[in-house]
Amino acid sequence: MRKDPEVQGLPDTYVTCMADLAMKYGDKKDLRRYIDGAIKSDDVKGLTPSNKRFWNEADKCVQ
């Protein structure tokens, strides 16, 4: 996740928090594809805007 240009320069605490949430809510096969660079984070099932629980918890990562 740290290699993703979208998160470079962000605080480690934020990146760690988001990675933990991705593991909790994201589709495991899609996460593997994201890590391999085959898809973008926006394409990981479970991390899309329709998953309100993920985004509500993600908001807490920035606080």
ChimeraX attribute file (.defattr): number of C-alpha atoms within 10 A of each C-alpha:
attribute: neighborCount
match mode: 1-to-1
recipient: residues
	/A:1	16
	/A:2	14
	/A:3	9
	/A:4	12
	/A:5	8
	/A:6	11
	/A:7	14
	/A:8	12
	/A:9	9
	/A:10	10
	/A:11	10
	/A:12	12
	/A:13	11
	/A:14	16
	/A:15	18
	/A:16	14
	/A:17	15
	/A:18	22
	/A:19	16
	/A:20	13
	/A:21	18
	/A:22	20
	/A:23	13
	/A:24	13
	/A:25	17
	/A:26	20
	/A:27	15
	/A:28	15
	/A:29	11
	/A:30	18
	/A:31	23
	/A:32	13
	/A:33	16
	/A:34	18
	/A:35	16
	/A:36	10
	/A:37	13
	/A:38	12
	/A:39	14
	/A:40	15
	/A:41	20
	/A:42	11
	/A:43	14
	/A:44	20
	/A:45	17
	/A:46	21
	/A:47	23
	/A:48	15
	/A:49	10
	/A:50	10
	/A:51	13
	/A:52	12
	/A:53	13
	/A:54	19
	/A:55	16
	/A:56	10
	/A:57	13
	/A:58	19
	/A:59	10
	/A:60	11
	/A:61	15
	/A:62	12
	/A:63	6
